[in-house]
């Protein structure tokens, strides 16, 4: 599990929905501070946070964790460097 991949994918999900940190925090019942610290790789996300994000963003925990790239929704493209 690569923390840079996880952080990049969480940020990608947030931005692809045009959500601010505050918006996403609201939808996953978390805080802006927690999301920001995960996206900046200052803290690792908890399993609970990954599950909440996957559920709210209509994806899978495996995709967020970088385990399965095939689970990217076909209408979206993903660039890890974005």
C-alpha positions as CSV (number, residue, x, y, z in Angstrom):
1,X,0.0,0.0,0.0
2,X,1.6,3.2,-1.2
3,X,0.6,6.3,0.8
4,X,1.3,8.6,-2.1
5,X,-1.2,6.6,-4.3
6,X,-3.8,6.7,-1.6
7,X,-3.5,10.4,-1.0
8,X,-3.5,11.1,-4.8
9,X,-6.6,9.0,-5.3
10,X,-8.5,10.6,-2.4
11,X,-7.7,14.0,-3.8
12,X,-8.7,12.9,-7.3
13,X,-12.1,11.6,-6.1
14,X,-12.7,14.9,-4.2
15,X,-11.7,17.1,-7.1
16,X,-13.5,15.0,-9.7
17,X,-16.8,15.8,-7.8
18,X,-15.8,19.4,-7.5
19,X,-15.9,19.1,-3.7
20,X,-13.9,21.3,-1.3
21,X,-12.3,19.7,1.7
22,X,-15.3,21.0,3.7
23,X,-17.8,19.5,1.3
24,X,-16.2,16.0,1.3
25,X,-15.8,16.1,5.0
26,X,-19.5,16.7,5.4
27,X,-20.4,13.8,3.1
28,X,-18.2,11.3,4.9
29,X,-18.8,12.6,8.4
30,X,-15.2,13.7,9.0
31,X,-13.3,16.9,9.3
32,X,-11.5,19.2,6.8
33,X,-8.3,18.8,8.9
34,X,-8.3,15.0,8.7
35,X,-8.8,15.0,4.9
36,X,-6.2,17.6,4.4
37,X,-3.7,15.8,6.5
38,X,-4.3,12.5,4.5
39,X,-4.1,14.3,1.1
40,X,-0.8,15.9,2.2
41,X,0.4,12.5,3.5
42,X,0.9,13.9,7.0
43,X,-1.4,11.1,8.4
44,X,-2.5,7.8,7.1
45,X,-6.2,7.3,6.6
46,X,-8.0,4.8,8.9
47,X,-9.8,1.9,7.4
48,X,-13.0,3.5,8.5
49,X,-12.1,6.7,6.6
50,X,-11.3,4.7,3.4
51,X,-14.6,2.9,3.6
52,X,-16.5,6.1,4.1
53,X,-14.8,7.8,1.2
54,X,-15.4,4.7,-1.1
55,X,-19.0,4.6,-0.2
56,X,-19.6,8.4,-0.6
57,X,-17.7,8.6,-3.9
58,X,-19.1,5.5,-5.4
59,X,-15.9,3.6,-5.7
60,X,-14.2,0.7,-3.9
61,X,-11.7,0.6,-1.0
62,X,-9.5,-1.5,-3.3
63,X,-9.3,1.3,-5.9
64,X,-8.4,3.9,-3.2
65,X,-5.7,1.6,-1.9
66,X,-4.2,1.0,-5.3
67,X,-4.9,-2.7,-5.2
68,X,-7.1,-2.9,-8.2
69,X,-6.8,-0.4,-11.0
70,X,-9.5,-2.1,-13.1
71,X,-12.2,-0.7,-10.8
72,X,-11.9,2.8,-12.1
73,X,-15.3,3.9,-13.5
74,X,-15.1,3.7,-17.3
75,X,-16.4,7.3,-17.8
76,X,-13.5,8.7,-15.8
77,X,-9.8,8.6,-16.5
78,X,-7.3,8.8,-13.7
79,X,-3.9,10.3,-13.8
80,X,-2.0,9.7,-10.5
81,X,0.1,12.8,-11.2
82,X,-2.9,15.1,-11.4
